[in-house]
Every structure is written in structure tokens, then in C-alpha cells.
Amino acid sequence: MDVVVIGGGAAGLKAASRIRRKDAEAKITVVEAGKYVSLGRCGLPYYVGGLVHEIDNLRETTYGAIRDENYFKRLKNIDILTLTKAIEIDRKRRTVRVVNNGKEDELNYDYLVIATGSNPVKPPVEGIDAEGVTTLASAEDAEKIVEMWEEGAEKAVIIGAGLIGLESAEALKNLDMEVTVVEMMDRVAPAILDRDVTMLVEKHLEEKGVKVLTNTKVEKIVEGDGKVKGVVANGKEIQTDLVVVATGIKPNVELAERAGLKIGETGAIWVNEYMQTSDEKIYAGGDCVETNHLVTGRKIIAPFGDVANKQGRVIGENITGGRAVFSGVINTAVFKIFDFTVAATGVNEAAAKDAGIECMSVIAPGPDRAHYYPGTAYIRLKLLVEKETWKVVGAQATGMGEVAKRIDILSTAIQAGMTIDQLSNLDLAYAPPYAPALDPVITAANVAMNKRDGMFKGITVFELKEKLDRGDDIIVLDVRSEDEFKRSHISSEKVVNIPLLELRERLGEIPRDKEIVTVCALGLRSYETARILKGAGFEKVKVLEGGMAFWFE
């Protein structure tokens, strides 16, 4: 059996390796247009930032071997053709025409795997091709950025505040550069996070010295002496020595399109659940294909290394006679921003609304382990629940604590179709060094159940701020201790501080004819207050969801 794989990244090489493990006799040839194969591109920001010292570290095995052409030939008997571009697929003859250094050749195949990945998108802005403007999509890009820094670049502008843009911001700040992030949307990471969660991320970036400009459009890149000198955004020029463009990706489908393969509604290659294209002898995986979003039911592009690896394994399994299925994704993602971990899974509020899913949301900040245990840190967790079924459909979390563990639990719950009632009863591991007695995931589920069952009415920080700005006749009842209140509180004459332990004795100080919003650090004391007030006959009581942890002035 002759198998040709176009693309030496995660999907292509995972498919090739799986084929070899199941078929010792297959002739496997991988065609790669670049000079590197099996490069962990997700690690490029960490190379730029100095945490990874050599590009080759990004293609090392756990035992230190470099996954280059020689490695794949000696270990797996897979032929790798680097610096070789596939230029034409002849489906009738089952051949692939390739070119290397001007010399053309033809490869025969019984099965073909297309894993051509994606290309970074550059916005149509004047000066976008100036010297000093780059993306961070390849080893060459990363090496160019480091070289410019070594040559004296001190200021950087990053266009786009998605995952790559934000990881680039940390990397460049680690090089002591002056960093500005410019984002067209009203928040960072807009594809996965809601505004209340991104506020925390943006605040952390600012605390670390990164300037964040949202609702800001780049209009022009200014050149001088043949190099980039500045970026004009919303009419103002930002001086810079380096520009990193991180405005998204486009699936590389030209070869498949010319071969007459079906292109999906997203602009990526259409594949079925077995990762077959419209030609049963041709499979495809990775950034160049579309897949199903398991919550919305819609087609999306999922350009993540873990997805590519899973798809590659399915391809290899099926080419060797299996019947493996890749059903889809729920867009689970995690990334690091300085001391914060940021993660999300399922849908955010905008995606839920767009898909016609009516949701209830809750915010449940809390410690990541027993609060008395040394090293405990806080996380802020947001849960989205479908009102009709009370199934969990989305979650977001950030903070200095153990975030990834909680998002992985919630990703599993979403894919399993779990309700908040089922989530509340999960049997999770507990010991003080690892979790509180009630894990933050279970606490969030309990908060959602309380809200569903009418135990409290919530109000967001945005809604409260609007009420205060309008001058609504309300009372903001802060039930933290006097010391906590003195350190920070909402700046308004409508705020009253009555510590929770004094509340029952001081109920007479609280007017019964006004709307009352209860506030504390995280939300637990606010909820306790709301129940006390309701029990005492107060009717118009709301809880500030997330407490002061989410407040902004």
C-alpha cells in the first residue's frame, strides 16, 4: 500500500505514524514544504520569550531525540521530503506532483492524506508588508522576532488579542519590550470569553505593563528608512520597532480545491466523521478541515494541536481498515497570561445567543484548594446553563489557581450532556492540597441550582454600574468586614457597609422600600445576606454575582 501525506505537522505525522504501527509493509511518504517537520508550533511564543532555548527543543521527544527526517526514517521507516511542495493532485491516476528546488517528481498513492494546515491572515492595511511586520506562525517567524530584539527592538505592537496575540504579548514583555495590544473587538479573546471574564484578563495584562487597546482598529503601518516605525490606530500613531500580526488563520485548501474536493461552508475542506474527503481514497485533517461544534451543531474550524493529533490518529486507523470516528469539538482552550491561567469550553454568551440557545449564567469565584492550605490561589469560574434542559453548555475561568483541571472537568460534563444537578454530585478527588471540600466546579453547579430554583436573583457588575451611573434609588449593601471595606469598595454614596455578622442586629438600618444589592468579596456572604433579608421580609433583593472580584470602576 502506497500512502502519501501532504504536510509534516501534527495531523499528517500522527496519521503516518498510526499507519506504520498497524501496517509494517506500507510505503509511507510525507511531503513538507518547509524545512521543519513535527515542530510544536504551540511552543513558539515560549521560544520567543526565552523559556524554550532552541527551536529544536520544539521537536524533541520526551527522551531527547530530534524528530527530523532521519528520526522518522530510522525509527518508523517513513520517508520525509522536506522543502518539497505538492503542486497538483491527479485523482484519476492517483498521483501527486511535487517540486523540490525546481525539480519535479510524481508520487503514486493508494491513499492520500491532506494535512496542509493554515496560513496566518494579514488585514488589508497600508504598510502590512513592511520590514519588521511579522506573524508568529512558523519557526522562521519566531527566529525573526528574536533576531530583531537582539538587534535592539524595544517597542512592539501586536495586532489582534486572540490566543496567539496574548501569548505573544507575554513573550515580548519577558524580553523587557514595551508592548501594546490592539484589538478591534470590545474585549480580548472575544471568540471564547465574555466581557466580565476578559475584564480580569485585561486588568492583569495592564498590571504586568502591557497596554491593551480594545475597540481599536489599525488603519496604517508607518514606515521609515525601509522599516516599520509606527502603527496608526483610531487616528493615533503608536511608535514601534516591531509589529506582530495575530488576526487569525485561513485554512490552506488551494491544493484540495484544485483537485475538485468538496469545500465546506467554513471555507475549509469538508470531511465526514471518518475524516474522509469527498474522495474516499483521500483523507484530510488538522487546520485545513472543518469539524462539528458539538454544542451548537454548526461547522467550525478548530486550529488546535490536540485536535490535529486526534484527527490524524483517526485517519491512520481508517486507512488501515479501521472504522474510527471523530465526532467534533466543543472548543476547549487554555492559555497562560503571566500569572493567570485562562480557559474556556463550550459556548460563551454570544455564541449561545447566535445558536439560539437560551442560557442562564452564574459566576462563582473561589479558592482552588482548602483556603487554609499554603499556596492556595483564587479562580473565577463562570458557568453557562441551557434553560430548557439545565445542561451545562459553556464555562470560562481565569485566575492564579488551578484553572485547567476545572475546565477539563466541565468539558467532560458538557460532552456527556450533564445537567447542573448531575454536575453537583460528581465524585471528585478531595484533599486540602488539591481542592476545597466542595470543588469550585461543584460550587458553581450549586450556585446555578440555587439561581434556577429562585433562591436568589443575580445582578451583573455591568447592570449595577448602569444603575449607579443613572442614579437609581438603590442600596448597595456591602457585608464584608470593616477592614475589607476600607481596603477597597464601590465608590458611591449609595453603598452601606454592615458586616455580615452584625446584619441580624442591624436590619432596622436597611430601608424596606428600596432595591437592595448585596455585595461581598466573592459572592458567598452576599448570598447568605440575601437569604437573611428574604427571611426577614425584604422583597427587592439581588446579589452581585462574582462580588468585588469582578468589580471595575
C-alpha positions as CSV (number, residue, x, y, z in Angstrom):
1,M,0.0,0.0,0.0
2,D,1.3,3.4,-1.0
3,V,0.4,6.3,1.2
4,V,1.3,9.9,0.5
5,V,0.9,12.5,3.3
6,I,0.9,16.2,2.3
7,G,2.0,18.2,5.4
8,G,4.6,17.3,8.1
9,G,2.7,18.8,11.0
10,A,0.7,17.2,13.8
11,A,-2.2,15.7,11.8
12,G,0.0,14.4,8.9
13,L,2.7,12.8,11.0
14,K,0.2,11.3,13.5
15,A,-1.6,9.7,10.6
16,A,1.6,8.4,9.1
17,S,2.8,7.0,12.5
18,R,-0.5,5.3,13.1
19,I,-0.5,3.7,9.7
20,R,3.1,2.4,10.3
21,R,2.1,0.9,13.7
22,K,-0.7,-1.0,12.1
23,D,0.9,-1.9,8.7
24,A,4.6,-2.8,8.7
25,E,4.7,-3.1,4.9
26,A,3.0,0.2,3.8
27,K,5.2,2.6,1.8
28,I,4.6,6.0,3.5
29,T,5.9,9.3,2.1
30,V,5.4,12.6,3.8
31,V,5.8,15.8,1.7
32,E,6.6,19.0,3.6
33,A,7.0,22.4,2.0
34,G,9.1,23.8,4.9
35,K,12.4,22.8,6.4
36,Y,11.0,21.5,9.7
37,V,8.7,18.6,10.4
38,S,7.0,17.7,13.7
39,L,7.5,21.1,15.1
40,G,5.5,22.0,18.2
41,R,4.3,25.4,16.9
42,C,2.2,26.0,20.0
43,G,5.6,26.4,21.8
44,L,6.8,29.2,19.5
45,P,5.8,32.0,21.9
46,Y,7.8,30.3,24.7
47,Y,10.8,30.2,22.4
48,V,10.5,33.9,21.7
49,G,10.1,34.6,25.4
50,G,13.2,32.6,26.3
51,L,11.5,29.8,28.2
52,V,12.5,27.4,25.4
53,H,16.1,27.9,24.4
54,E,16.3,26.2,20.9
55,I,13.9,25.7,18.1
56,D,14.8,22.1,18.0
57,N,13.5,21.8,21.6
58,L,10.1,22.1,20.0
59,R,10.6,18.8,18.1
60,E,12.3,16.8,20.7
61,T,10.8,13.5,22.0
62,T,10.5,13.0,25.8
63,Y,13.8,11.1,25.6
64,G,15.7,13.9,23.8
65,A,15.7,12.6,20.2
66,I,15.0,15.2,17.4
67,R,12.0,14.3,15.3
68,D,13.7,15.1,11.9
69,E,13.8,13.3,8.6
70,N,16.4,10.8,9.9
71,Y,14.4,10.1,13.0
72,F,11.3,9.1,11.1
73,K,13.2,7.0,8.6
74,R,15.2,5.1,11.2
75,L,12.5,4.6,13.8
76,K,9.3,4.4,11.7
77,N,10.6,3.7,8.1
78,I,8.7,6.8,6.9
79,D,10.2,8.8,4.1
80,I,10.1,12.6,4.7
81,L,10.6,15.0,1.8
82,T,11.3,18.5,3.3
83,L,11.4,21.7,1.2
84,T,9.2,19.8,-1.2
85,K,5.9,21.3,-2.3
86,A,2.9,19.4,-3.6
87,I,1.5,21.3,-6.6
88,E,-1.1,19.0,-8.1
89,I,-3.3,16.0,-7.2
90,D,-4.4,13.8,-10.1
91,R,-7.3,11.8,-8.6
92,K,-7.9,9.6,-11.6
93,R,-4.3,8.4,-11.8
94,R,-3.9,8.7,-8.0
95,T,-0.7,10.7,-8.2
96,V,0.7,13.8,-6.5
97,R,3.0,16.1,-8.5
98,V,5.7,17.6,-6.3
99,V,8.6,20.0,-6.8
100,N,11.9,20.4,-4.9
101,N,14.4,23.0,-5.8
102,G,12.9,23.4,-9.3
103,K,12.9,19.7,-9.9
104,E,9.5,18.0,-10.4
105,D,8.6,14.4,-9.4
106,E,5.4,12.3,-9.2
107,L,4.3,10.2,-6.3
108,N,1.8,7.4,-6.6
109,Y,-0.7,6.7,-3.9
110,D,-3.4,4.2,-2.9
111,Y,-4.4,6.6,-0.1
112,L,-3.7,10.3,0.2
113,V,-3.7,12.4,3.4
114,I,-4.1,16.2,3.1
115,A,-2.8,18.0,6.2
116,T,-1.8,21.3,4.6
117,G,-2.7,23.3,7.7
118,S,-3.5,27.0,7.6
119,N,-1.9,30.3,6.8
120,P,-2.0,33.5,9.0
121,V,-4.3,36.2,7.8
122,K,-3.0,39.7,7.4
123,P,-5.5,42.5,7.3
124,P,-5.6,44.8,4.2
125,V,-3.8,47.6,5.9
126,E,-1.3,50.0,4.2
127,G,2.2,49.0,5.1
128,I,1.4,45.5,6.3
129,D,4.3,44.1,4.3
130,A,6.9,46.5,5.7
131,E,10.1,45.2,7.1
132,G,9.6,44.5,10.8
133,V,6.0,43.3,10.4
134,T,5.6,39.6,11.0
135,T,3.3,36.8,12.2
136,L,4.1,34.1,14.7
137,A,3.1,31.0,12.7
138,S,6.5,29.4,11.9
139,A,9.9,28.8,13.3
140,E,11.2,31.4,10.8
141,D,8.8,34.0,12.3
142,A,10.0,33.2,15.8
143,E,13.6,33.4,14.8
144,K,13.0,36.7,13.0
145,I,11.4,38.2,16.2
146,V,14.2,37.1,18.4
147,E,16.8,38.5,15.9
148,M,15.0,41.9,15.8
149,W,15.1,42.0,19.6
150,E,18.8,41.1,19.6
151,E,19.4,44.0,17.1
152,G,17.8,46.5,19.5
153,A,14.0,46.5,19.0
154,E,12.4,47.9,22.2
155,K,8.8,48.5,21.3
156,A,6.2,46.1,19.9
157,V,2.6,46.4,18.7
158,I,0.5,43.2,18.5
159,I,-2.5,43.4,16.2
160,G,-5.1,41.0,17.5
161,A,-5.9,39.9,21.0
162,G,-6.7,36.2,20.4
163,L,-4.7,33.4,22.0
164,I,-1.6,33.9,19.8
165,G,-1.7,37.6,20.3
166,L,-1.9,37.4,24.0
167,E,0.8,34.7,24.3
168,S,3.0,36.9,22.1
169,A,2.4,39.8,24.5
170,E,3.7,37.9,27.4
171,A,6.7,36.6,25.4
172,L,7.7,40.1,24.2
173,K,7.2,41.6,27.7
174,N,9.5,38.9,29.0
175,L,12.1,40.4,26.7
176,D,11.6,43.7,28.5
177,M,9.9,45.2,25.4
178,E,7.3,47.9,25.6
179,V,4.2,46.0,24.4
180,T,0.8,47.4,23.1
181,V,-2.0,45.0,22.1
182,V,-4.6,46.4,19.6
183,E,-7.9,44.7,19.2
184,M,-10.9,45.7,17.1
185,M,-13.5,44.0,19.3
186,D,-14.6,45.2,22.7
187,R,-12.5,42.7,24.6
188,V,-9.5,40.4,24.4
189,A,-10.0,36.7,23.4
190,P,-13.5,37.7,22.0
191,A,-14.1,34.3,20.4
192,I,-14.1,32.4,23.6
193,L,-14.6,34.8,26.6
194,D,-17.4,37.0,27.8
195,R,-16.8,40.6,28.8
196,D,-16.9,40.0,32.5
197,V,-14.1,37.4,32.4
198,T,-12.0,39.4,29.9
199,M,-12.0,42.4,32.3
200,L,-10.0,40.3,34.7
201,V,-7.5,39.3,32.0
202,E,-7.2,42.9,30.7
203,K,-6.6,44.2,34.2
204,H,-3.9,41.5,34.7
205,L,-2.2,42.5,31.4
206,E,-2.2,46.1,32.4
207,E,-0.7,45.2,35.9
208,K,2.1,43.4,34.1
209,G,2.9,46.5,31.9
210,V,1.1,45.5,28.7
211,K,-1.1,48.3,27.2
212,V,-4.4,46.9,25.9
213,L,-6.4,48.9,23.4
214,T,-9.8,47.4,22.6
215,N,-12.4,48.8,20.2
216,T,-9.4,50.0,18.3
217,K,-8.8,49.5,14.5
218,V,-5.4,49.6,12.9
219,E,-5.6,51.9,9.9
220,K,-2.0,52.1,8.7
221,I,1.5,50.9,9.4
222,V,4.1,53.7,9.2
223,E,7.5,53.0,7.5
224,G,10.7,54.9,7.8
225,D,14.2,54.0,6.3
226,G,12.6,50.9,5.0
227,K,11.5,49.6,8.4
228,V,8.3,49.8,10.5
229,K,8.2,52.9,12.7
230,G,4.7,53.1,13.9
231,V,1.1,51.9,13.8
232,V,-1.8,54.3,13.3
233,A,-4.9,53.1,15.2
234,N,-8.1,55.1,15.7
235,G,-6.3,58.1,14.3
236,K,-3.4,58.0,16.8
237,E,0.2,56.8,16.0
238,I,1.9,54.3,18.3
239,Q,5.6,54.2,17.9
240,T,7.0,50.7,17.4
241,D,10.1,48.8,16.2
242,L,8.2,45.5,15.7
243,V,4.6,44.5,14.7
244,V,3.2,41.0,15.3
245,V,0.1,40.3,13.3
246,A,-2.2,37.8,15.1
247,T,-5.5,38.4,13.4
248,G,-6.5,34.8,12.7
249,I,-5.8,32.0,10.2
250,K,-7.2,30.8,6.9
251,P,-7.3,27.1,6.0
252,N,-4.8,26.1,3.3
253,V,-7.2,24.5,0.8
254,E,-5.9,25.6,-2.6
255,L,-4.5,22.2,-3.5
256,A,-7.7,20.3,-2.4
257,E,-9.8,22.9,-4.2
258,R,-7.9,22.5,-7.5
259,A,-8.3,18.7,-7.2
260,G,-12.1,19.2,-7.1
261,L,-12.6,18.1,-3.5
262,K,-15.6,19.4,-1.7
263,I,-15.0,22.6,0.3
264,G,-17.3,23.1,3.3
265,E,-19.3,26.1,4.4
266,T,-16.5,27.5,6.5
267,G,-14.1,27.6,3.6
268,A,-12.2,24.5,4.9
269,I,-12.1,21.1,3.4
270,W,-15.3,19.1,4.0
271,V,-14.8,15.7,5.7
272,N,-17.1,13.1,7.1
273,E,-16.9,11.6,10.6
274,Y,-14.2,9.2,9.4
275,M,-12.1,12.1,8.2
276,Q,-12.7,11.2,4.5
277,T,-13.0,13.9,2.0
278,S,-15.5,13.7,-0.9
279,D,-13.0,11.3,-2.5
280,E,-13.0,8.0,-0.4
281,K,-9.3,7.5,-1.1
282,I,-8.3,10.9,0.2
283,Y,-8.4,11.8,3.9
284,A,-7.8,15.2,5.5
285,G,-7.1,16.6,9.0
286,G,-5.8,19.5,11.0
287,D,-6.3,23.2,10.4
288,C,-7.3,22.7,6.8
289,V,-10.6,20.9,7.6
290,E,-13.9,21.8,9.2
291,T,-15.5,19.9,12.0
292,N,-18.7,19.9,14.1
293,H,-19.2,22.0,17.2
294,L,-20.9,19.5,19.5
295,V,-22.9,22.2,21.4
296,T,-24.2,24.4,18.5
297,G,-24.3,21.7,15.9
298,R,-22.6,24.1,13.5
299,K,-19.5,23.6,11.3
300,I,-16.3,25.3,12.6
301,I,-12.6,25.4,12.1
302,A,-10.7,24.1,15.2
303,P,-7.0,25.0,14.7
304,F,-5.6,23.3,17.8
305,G,-2.7,20.9,18.0
306,D,-4.6,18.4,20.2
307,V,-7.4,18.3,17.6
308,A,-5.0,17.7,14.8
309,N,-3.4,14.8,16.6
310,K,-6.7,13.2,17.3
311,Q,-7.8,13.6,13.7
312,G,-4.5,12.2,12.5
313,R,-5.0,9.1,14.6
314,V,-8.5,8.5,13.2
315,I,-7.1,8.9,9.7
316,G,-4.3,6.4,10.3
317,E,-6.8,3.9,11.9
318,N,-9.2,4.1,9.0
319,I,-6.6,3.9,6.2
320,T,-5.5,0.6,7.7
321,G,-9.0,-0.9,7.8
322,G,-10.5,0.5,11.0
323,R,-13.7,2.4,11.5
324,A,-12.7,5.2,13.9
325,V,-14.8,8.3,14.2
326,F,-14.0,11.9,15.0
327,S,-17.3,13.4,16.1
328,G,-16.3,17.0,16.7
329,V,-15.1,19.5,19.3
330,I,-16.6,22.0,21.9
331,N,-13.7,24.5,21.5
332,T,-12.0,23.8,24.8
333,A,-9.0,26.0,25.1
334,V,-6.5,27.1,27.8
335,F,-3.6,29.6,27.7
336,K,-1.2,31.3,30.1
337,I,-1.0,35.1,30.6
338,F,1.8,35.9,33.0
339,D,0.4,34.7,36.4
340,F,-3.1,33.9,35.1
341,T,-4.4,30.8,33.5
342,V,-7.3,31.5,31.2
343,A,-9.6,28.7,29.9
344,A,-12.9,28.1,28.3
345,T,-15.1,25.3,26.9
346,G,-18.4,25.0,25.1
347,V,-20.1,28.3,24.1
348,N,-19.8,31.8,25.5
349,E,-22.9,34.1,25.8
350,A,-22.5,35.5,22.3
351,A,-22.1,32.1,20.7
352,A,-25.1,30.7,22.6
353,K,-27.3,33.6,21.5
354,D,-26.2,33.2,17.9
355,A,-27.1,29.5,18.0
356,G,-30.5,30.1,19.6
357,I,-29.6,28.6,23.0
358,E,-31.3,30.4,25.8
359,C,-28.9,30.4,28.7
360,M,-28.6,31.2,32.4
361,S,-25.2,32.2,33.6
362,V,-23.7,32.2,37.1
363,I,-20.3,33.4,38.4
364,A,-18.7,31.5,41.3
365,P,-15.2,32.7,42.4
366,G,-13.4,30.7,45.0
367,P,-10.2,29.1,46.2
368,D,-8.6,26.3,44.2
369,R,-7.8,24.3,47.3
370,A,-8.6,24.4,51.0
371,H,-8.4,28.1,51.9
372,Y,-6.1,27.4,54.9
373,Y,-3.6,25.4,52.9
374,P,-0.3,27.2,51.9
375,G,-0.2,28.3,48.3
376,T,-4.0,28.5,47.8
377,A,-4.9,30.8,45.0
378,Y,-8.3,32.0,43.7
379,I,-10.1,31.3,40.4
380,R,-13.1,33.0,38.9
381,L,-15.4,30.5,37.3
382,K,-18.4,31.3,35.0
383,L,-21.0,28.7,34.1
384,L,-23.5,28.8,31.2
385,V,-26.5,26.5,31.5
386,E,-29.3,25.9,28.9
387,K,-32.6,26.9,30.5
388,E,-34.8,24.3,28.8
389,T,-32.7,21.3,29.8
390,W,-30.4,22.7,32.6
391,K,-27.5,21.1,30.9
392,V,-24.1,22.8,31.1
393,V,-23.2,24.3,27.7
394,G,-20.3,26.5,28.5
395,A,-17.7,27.6,31.0
396,Q,-14.9,30.1,31.4
397,A,-12.4,30.5,34.2
398,T,-9.3,32.6,35.0
399,G,-7.0,33.3,37.9
400,M,-3.8,32.3,39.5
401,G,-5.2,29.0,40.8
402,E,-5.7,25.6,39.2
403,V,-8.0,26.5,36.3
404,A,-7.2,23.9,33.7
405,K,-8.3,21.0,35.9
406,R,-11.7,22.6,36.4
407,I,-12.2,23.4,32.7
408,D,-11.3,19.8,31.8
409,I,-14.0,18.5,34.2
410,L,-16.5,20.9,32.7
411,S,-15.6,20.0,29.1
412,T,-16.2,16.3,30.0
413,A,-19.6,17.3,31.6
414,I,-20.6,19.2,28.5
415,Q,-19.8,16.4,26.2
416,A,-21.6,13.9,28.4
417,G,-24.7,16.1,28.4
418,M,-24.7,16.6,32.2
419,T,-27.2,18.8,34.0
420,I,-26.2,21.0,36.8
421,D,-27.9,18.6,39.2
422,Q,-25.6,15.8,37.9
423,L,-22.6,18.1,38.0
424,S,-23.3,18.9,41.6
425,N,-23.0,15.2,42.6
426,L,-19.7,14.4,40.8
427,D,-17.4,12.3,42.9
428,L,-14.2,14.4,42.5
429,A,-10.9,13.9,44.4
430,Y,-10.6,15.9,47.6
431,A,-7.7,16.6,49.8
432,P,-6.7,20.1,51.2
433,P,-3.6,20.4,49.0
434,Y,-5.7,19.9,45.8
435,A,-9.2,21.2,46.3
436,P,-11.7,22.6,48.9
437,A,-14.2,20.1,50.3
438,L,-16.6,21.3,47.6
439,D,-14.6,21.7,44.4
440,P,-15.2,25.1,42.6
441,V,-17.0,23.1,39.8
442,I,-19.5,21.7,42.3
443,T,-19.9,25.1,44.0
444,A,-20.7,26.6,40.6
445,A,-23.3,23.9,39.9
446,N,-24.8,24.5,43.3
447,V,-25.0,28.3,42.7
448,A,-26.7,27.6,39.3
449,M,-29.2,25.3,41.0
450,N,-29.9,28.0,43.6
451,K,-30.4,30.6,40.9
452,R,-32.7,28.3,38.9
453,D,-34.7,27.4,42.0
454,G,-35.3,31.1,42.9
455,M,-33.1,31.1,46.0
456,F,-31.5,34.4,44.8
457,K,-31.7,36.9,42.0
458,G,-28.4,37.9,40.5
459,I,-27.2,41.2,39.1
460,T,-24.0,41.6,37.0
461,V,-21.3,44.2,37.6
462,F,-22.4,45.9,34.3
463,E,-26.1,46.1,35.4
464,L,-25.1,47.5,38.8
465,K,-22.8,50.0,37.3
466,E,-25.6,51.2,35.0
467,K,-27.9,51.6,37.9
468,L,-25.4,53.7,39.8
469,D,-24.5,55.8,36.8
470,R,-28.2,56.5,36.3
471,G,-28.7,57.4,39.9
472,D,-31.3,54.7,40.6
473,D,-32.8,54.7,44.1
474,I,-31.0,51.6,45.4
475,I,-28.9,50.5,48.4
476,V,-25.7,48.6,47.8
477,L,-25.2,46.6,51.0
478,D,-21.5,45.6,51.4
479,V,-21.4,42.9,54.0
480,R,-17.6,42.5,54.2
481,S,-15.7,43.4,57.4
482,E,-14.8,47.0,58.1
483,D,-11.1,46.3,57.3
484,E,-12.0,44.7,53.9
485,F,-14.3,47.6,53.1
486,K,-11.6,50.2,53.9
487,R,-9.1,48.5,51.6
488,S,-11.5,48.7,48.6
489,H,-15.1,49.3,47.9
490,I,-17.6,50.6,45.3
491,S,-17.3,54.4,45.1
492,S,-20.8,55.5,45.6
493,E,-22.9,57.3,48.2
494,K,-25.4,54.5,47.9
495,V,-23.0,52.0,49.4
496,V,-23.6,50.9,53.1
497,N,-21.2,48.7,55.0
498,I,-22.8,46.3,57.5
499,P,-20.6,43.3,58.2
500,L,-22.5,40.0,57.8
501,L,-22.1,39.0,61.5
502,E,-23.8,42.3,62.6
503,L,-26.6,42.0,60.0
504,R,-29.4,40.5,62.0
505,E,-28.9,43.1,64.8
506,R,-28.9,46.0,62.3
507,L,-31.8,45.1,60.0
508,G,-33.6,48.2,61.2
509,E,-31.0,50.3,59.4
510,I,-31.9,49.0,56.0
511,P,-34.9,50.6,54.2
512,R,-37.5,48.1,53.1
513,D,-38.9,50.1,50.2
514,K,-35.7,50.2,48.1
515,E,-34.0,47.7,45.9
516,I,-31.0,46.2,47.7
517,V,-27.9,44.8,46.0
518,T,-25.8,42.7,48.4
519,V,-22.0,42.7,47.8
520,C,-19.1,40.8,49.3
521,A,-15.6,39.6,48.1
522,L,-16.7,36.6,46.1
523,G,-20.5,36.1,46.5
524,L,-20.9,33.6,49.3
525,R,-21.6,36.2,52.0
526,S,-23.8,38.1,49.6
527,Y,-26.0,35.0,49.1
528,E,-26.2,34.4,52.8
529,T,-27.2,38.1,53.2
530,A,-29.9,37.8,50.6
531,R,-31.4,34.7,52.3
532,I,-31.4,36.6,55.7
533,L,-33.1,39.6,54.1
534,K,-35.7,37.5,52.3
535,G,-36.4,35.6,55.6
536,A,-36.9,39.0,57.3
537,G,-39.5,40.1,54.7
538,F,-37.3,42.2,52.3
539,E,-38.7,41.8,48.8
540,K,-36.4,43.6,46.4
541,V,-33.0,41.9,47.0
542,K,-30.3,41.0,44.4
543,V,-26.9,39.5,44.7
544,L,-23.9,41.0,42.9
545,E,-22.6,37.9,41.0
546,G,-18.8,37.4,41.4
547,G,-18.7,40.1,44.1
548,M,-15.8,42.6,44.3
549,A,-13.6,40.1,42.4
550,F,-15.4,41.2,39.2
551,W,-16.0,44.9,40.1
552,F,-14.4,47.6,38.0
553,E,-14.6,51.4,38.2
